[in-house]
């Protein structure tokens, strides 16, 4: 039984960092999915690969994996630097701009 532990990235549709502060333990699929010949649906009997466990810290996730004899691979996180403008959003509407607003 193998799994991976990672910290999820933010969604592409949001600039916020919600749901990225937890660590996720996700099992690897043990077999390839099978195609149903009648309906064409895809499925398999391995329901464990559909589970995702969330932990507050990496140590808690590693402790859970060690207690349940799960081989884990920890994926590194890519921390993102915040993109902050020097003067902020109000800079767009400042009255002392050197050039007129082009819109």
C-alpha positions in Angstrom: 0.0 0.0 0.0 1.6 3.2 -1.1 0.5 6.8 -0.8 1.8 10.3 -1.2 1.7 13.3 1.2 1.5 16.8 -0.3 0.2 20.3 0.3 -2.4 21.2 -2.3 -1.8 24.2 -4.5 -4.3 27.0 -4.8 -6.9 26.8 -7.5 -6.3 28.7 -10.8 -9.6 30.5 -10.4 -8.7 32.1 -7.1 -6.0 34.4 -5.8 -6.6 33.3 -2.2 -4.8 30.5 -0.2 -7.9 28.8 1.2 -7.7 25.0 1.4 -3.9 25.1 1.0 -2.8 25.1 4.6 -3.5 21.4 5.2 -1.4 18.3 4.3 -3.2 15.6 2.2 -2.5 11.9 2.3 -3.7 10.3 -1.0 -3.4 6.7 -1.9 -2.0 5.6 -5.3 -4.2 3.5 -7.5 -3.4 -0.2 -7.2 -4.9 -1.2 -10.5 -5.9 0.4 -13.7 -9.6 1.4 -14.1 -11.8 -1.0 -16.1 -14.3 0.0 -18.8 -17.7 -1.4 -18.6 -18.5 -3.0 -22.0 -22.2 -2.3 -21.9 -22.4 1.3 -20.7 -18.8 2.5 -21.2 -18.5 3.7 -17.7 -15.1 3.6 -16.0 -14.7 2.1 -12.6 -12.7 -0.2 -10.4 -13.0 -2.0 -7.2 -10.2 -0.1 -5.5 -12.2 2.5 -3.4 -9.2 3.4 -1.3 -7.6 5.4 -4.1 -10.7 7.7 -3.9 -9.9 8.7 -0.3 -8.1 11.8 0.7 -7.2 12.4 4.3 -6.3 15.9 5.5 -4.0 16.7 8.4 -3.0 19.9 10.1 0.7 19.2 10.0 3.2 17.1 8.1 4.2 15.3 11.3 0.6 14.2 11.9 0.3 12.8 8.4 3.6 10.9 8.8 2.6 9.6 12.2 -0.7 8.3 10.7 1.2 6.6 7.9 3.7 5.0 10.2 0.9 3.7 12.6 -0.9 2.1 9.7 2.2 0.7 7.8 1.7 2.9 4.7 4.7 3.5 2.5 4.6 7.3 1.8 6.4 9.7 -0.5 6.4 13.3 0.6 6.2 15.7 -2.2 7.9 19.1 -1.7 5.9 22.2 -1.4 6.4 25.2 -3.7 5.9 28.3 -1.6 4.7 31.2 -3.6 5.9 34.8 -2.9 3.0 37.2 -2.6 2.7 39.7 -5.4 2.3 43.0 -3.6 2.4 46.3 -5.4 4.3 49.1 -3.7 1.4 51.5 -3.4 -1.5 49.1 -3.7 -4.8 49.3 -5.7 -5.3 53.0 -4.9 -2.3 53.8 -7.2 -4.6 53.2 -10.2 -6.8 56.2 -9.2 -4.1 58.6 -7.9 -4.5 62.3 -8.9 -0.7 62.8 -9.2 -0.1 60.3 -11.9 2.6 61.2 -14.4 0.7 59.8 -17.4 -3.1 59.7 -17.9 -4.8 56.5 -17.3 -5.0 54.7 -20.7 -8.5 53.2 -20.3 
